[in-house]
């Protein structure tokens, strides 16, 4: 297929979707008014951008006023120690995006640190796999909505500090993401390690590689494609889990933005929610493409067609 059709078909698909969306939206009336079409969503996108810019200007003016007052105080009293108070304005849509991205990446990293070594252990040892498999099968299908109350209670009981480095809401969301997204990586890593070519295993035996060297030089390179398949699945699941957790627990992030707009009930709320929905989808797509790029970078099979 030539380059032009490859680029043309996605555009055709998007335009067709927008046309159907526009027609269907005109025939749906809700308690908050007519369901928003593409034009209304586009308009609210720029409104959210303007609100973010206005909030940033307020923050800059707030800090500028503090600096002026502190400079005046220091001029009068050289022993005075200036204090800068944090801006307490409401987070904007883009602030919520950053909060969600930061949270999901921390939760994903925690899950990966646990899942990859556990998957390697299960792939190398049938005994370890037999011991862990029942736990994997029990906890793998558990919904984040079931984990969230437990994680919230544990974090509230354990994470006690007068000057915490991280907020409890952040810790709660990150660990909920970790608990729900570690399973695909663990399972795919175990499958990849257990299916290593027997010739590679024999080479390791001939060279009498120590266990750690065997893992570094044979196991990891050979199982990289399966490990990254698991990582991509885990990251996608983690992103979905995070939005649901933020909505339920009212933790800062895109999920809370969606819920707040739903509770707000203004005529623009549905369009703003649709902006958030499309943003969530686009970020999920970009995160998957990012993992795919990393996979292509580190994978030994450069000719593999990765989707």
C-alpha positions in Angstrom: 0.0 0.0 0.0 1.4 3.4 -1.0 1.9 6.2 1.5 -1.0 8.3 0.3 -3.7 5.6 0.9 -2.1 4.8 4.3 -2.6 8.5 5.3 -5.9 8.9 3.6 -7.8 6.0 5.1 -7.4 7.2 8.8 -8.6 10.6 7.7 -11.6 9.1 6.0 -12.4 7.1 9.1 -12.2 10.1 11.4 -14.3 12.3 9.1 -16.9 9.6 8.9 -17.0 9.3 12.7 -17.4 13.0 13.1 -20.3 13.1 10.6 -22.1 10.3 12.4 -21.4 11.9 15.7 -22.8 15.2 14.5 -26.0 13.6 13.2 -26.6 11.5 16.3 -25.9 14.3 18.7 -28.6 16.5 17.2 -31.2 13.8 18.0 -30.2 13.3 21.7 -31.7 15.6 24.3 -30.5 15.1 27.9 -31.4 16.8 31.2 -28.5 19.1 30.6 -29.5 20.0 27.1 -28.7 18.6 23.7 -25.8 16.2 23.5 -22.7 18.1 22.2 -21.5 17.6 18.7 -18.0 18.1 17.4 -18.5 21.9 17.0 -19.4 22.4 20.7 -16.6 20.1 21.9 -14.1 22.1 19.7 -15.4 25.3 21.2 -15.0 24.1 24.8 -11.5 22.9 24.0 -10.4 26.5 23.4 -12.4 27.6 26.4 -10.4 25.2 28.6 -7.2 26.5 27.1 -8.2 30.1 27.8 -9.1 29.2 31.4 -5.7 27.6 31.9 -4.0 30.7 30.6 -6.0 33.0 32.8 -5.2 30.8 35.9 -1.5 30.9 35.0 -1.6 34.7 34.8 -3.3 34.9 38.2 -0.6 32.6 39.7 2.2 34.8 38.2 0.6 37.9 39.5 0.1 36.3 42.9 3.8 35.4 43.2 4.9 38.8 41.8 2.9 40.6 44.5 4.6 38.4 47.2 8.0 39.2 45.8 7.3 42.9 45.9 6.0 42.7 49.5 8.9 40.6 50.6 11.4 43.0 49.0 9.8 45.9 50.7 9.9 44.1 54.1 13.5 43.2 53.7 14.4 46.8 52.8 12.8 47.9 56.1 14.0 45.0 58.1 17.2 43.1 56.8 16.6 40.3 59.4 13.2 39.4 57.9 13.1 36.0 56.3 10.8 36.1 53.2 8.2 33.5 52.8 6.6 32.4 49.6 3.1 31.0 49.9 1.8 28.5 47.3 -0.9 29.6 44.9 -4.1 27.9 45.9 -6.2 28.5 42.8 -8.3 25.6 41.5 -6.4 23.2 39.2 -7.1 23.7 35.5 -7.8 21.0 33.0 -4.2 20.9 32.0 -3.1 20.6 35.6 -5.4 17.6 36.0 -3.8 16.0 32.9 -0.4 16.4 34.3 -1.5 15.0 37.7 -3.0 11.9 36.0 0.0 11.3 33.8 2.4 11.6 36.7 0.3 9.2 38.9 -0.1 6.6 36.2 3.6 6.5 35.4 4.5 6.1 39.1 2.0 3.3 39.5 3.1 1.6 36.3 6.8 1.8 37.3 6.0 0.2 40.7 4.0 -2.6 39.0 6.8 -3.2 36.5 9.5 -3.4 39.2 7.4 -6.1 40.9 6.0 -7.9 37.8 9.2 -8.4 35.7 11.3 -10.2 38.3 8.3 -12.2 39.4 7.6 -13.2 35.8 11.2 -14.2 35.2 11.1 -16.3 38.4 7.8 -18.0 37.2 9.2 -18.6 33.8 12.4 -20.2 35.0 10.9 -22.3 37.9 7.9 -24.5 37.6 7.7 -24.7 41.3 7.5 -20.9 41.6 4.9 -20.8 38.8 2.8 -23.4 40.6 3.0 -21.4 43.8 2.1 -18.0 42.3 -0.4 -19.0 39.6 -3.4 -19.4 42.0 -2.7 -16.0 43.4 -2.4 -14.5 39.9 -5.7 -16.1 38.8 -7.5 -14.9 41.9 -6.3 -11.3 42.0 -6.0 -10.7 38.2 -9.8 -10.1 37.6 -10.4 -7.9 40.7 -11.8 -4.5 39.8 -10.0 -1.3 40.8 -13.3 -0.3 42.5 -12.8 -3.2 44.9 -9.1 -2.4 45.6 -9.6 1.3 46.1 -11.4 1.3 49.5 -8.8 -1.2 50.9 -5.8 0.8 49.5 -7.4 4.0 50.9 -7.7 2.5 54.4 -4.2 1.1 54.4 -2.6 4.3 53.2 -4.5 6.3 55.8 -3.3 4.0 58.5 0.3 3.5 57.4 1.3 6.7 55.7 1.2 9.1 58.6 3.5 12.1 58.6 3.3 15.8 59.8 5.2 16.8 56.6 4.4 14.2 53.9 6.4 14.2 50.7 3.4 13.0 48.7 -0.3 13.5 49.3 -2.4 10.5 50.4 -4.6 10.8 47.4 -1.6 10.4 45.1 -0.3 7.4 47.0 -3.7 5.8 46.9 -4.2 6.3 43.2 -0.7 5.1 42.3 -0.9 1.9 44.3 -4.4 1.1 43.0 -3.0 1.4 39.5 -0.1 -0.8 40.5 -2.3 -3.6 41.9 -4.5 -3.7 38.8 -1.8 -3.4 36.0 1.0 -5.6 37.1 -0.7 -8.9 36.0 -0.3 -8.6 32.2 3.4 -7.9 32.5 3.9 -10.7 35.0 2.0 -13.2 32.8 3.6 -12.2 29.5 7.1 -12.2 31.1 6.6 -15.7 32.4 5.3 -16.9 29.0 8.2 -15.3 27.2 10.9 -16.7 29.6 9.4 -20.2 29.6 9.3 -20.3 25.7 13.0 -19.4 25.2 14.6 -21.4 22.4 16.2 -24.6 23.8 19.3 -23.9 21.8 19.9 -20.7 23.8 19.4 -22.6 27.0 21.9 -25.2 25.9 24.4 -22.5 25.0 24.1 -21.1 28.5 24.7 -24.6 29.9 27.8 -25.1 27.7 29.2 -21.8 28.8 28.3 -22.6 32.4 26.8 -19.2 33.0 25.9 -18.3 36.5 22.2 -17.8 37.2 22.5 -14.0 37.2 24.5 -14.0 34.0 22.0 -16.5 32.4 19.2 -14.1 33.1 21.2 -11.0 31.8 22.6 -12.6 28.7 20.1 -15.2 27.6 16.7 -14.8 29.4 16.1 -11.0 29.1 17.2 -10.5 25.5 15.2 -13.5 24.3 12.0 -12.6 26.1 12.1 -8.8 25.4 9.2 -8.9 22.9 6.9 -10.7 25.3 7.9 -8.5 28.2 7.1 -5.3 26.2 3.8 -6.8 25.1 2.9 -7.2 28.8 4.1 -3.7 29.6 2.0 -2.1 26.8 -1.1 -4.0 28.1 -0.3 -3.0 31.7 0.1 0.7 30.8 -3.2 0.7 29.0 -5.0 -1.0 31.9 -3.3 1.3 34.4 -4.5 4.4 32.5 -8.1 3.1 32.5 -7.9 2.1 36.2 -6.6 5.5 37.2 -9.5 7.5 35.6 -12.0 5.2 37.4 -10.1 5.5 40.7 -10.0 9.3 40.5 -13.7 9.5 39.8 -14.6 7.2 42.7 -12.2 8.6 45.3 -12.4 12.2 44.1 -8.6 12.3 43.8 -7.0 15.0 41.7 -6.8 14.2 38.0 -8.8 13.8 34.8 -11.3 11.4 36.5 -12.1 14.1 39.1 -12.5 16.7 36.3 -15.1 14.5 34.6 -17.0 13.9 37.8 -16.9 17.5 38.8 -18.3 18.6 35.4 -21.0 16.0 35.7 -22.0 17.3 39.1 -21.7 20.9 37.9 -24.6 20.3 35.5 -24.1 23.4 33.4 -25.1 23.6 29.7 -21.4 23.3 28.8 -20.7 20.3 31.1 -21.4 17.6 28.5 -19.1 19.2 25.9 -16.3 19.6 28.5 -16.7 16.0 29.5 -16.4 15.0 25.9 -13.2 17.0 25.7 -11.9 15.0 28.6 -13.0 11.7 27.1 -11.2 12.5 23.8 -8.1 13.6 25.7 -8.1 10.4 27.8 -8.3 8.4 24.6 -5.5 10.4 22.8 -3.2 10.2 25.9 -3.8 6.4 26.1 -2.9 6.1 22.4 0.2 8.2 22.8 1.3 6.2 25.8 1.0 3.0 23.8 3.0 4.5 20.9 5.6 5.6 23.4 6.0 2.1 24.7 6.0 0.8 21.2 8.9 3.1 20.3 10.9 1.9 23.3 10.2 -1.7 22.3 11.5 -1.1 18.8 14.6 0.6 20.3 15.5 -2.3 22.7 14.2 -5.3 20.8 16.6 -7.5 19.0 14.1 -8.2 16.2 14.2 -4.9 14.3 12.2 -6.3 11.4 9.2 -7.3 13.5 5.9 -5.6 12.6 4.8 -4.1 15.8 1.3 -2.7 16.1 
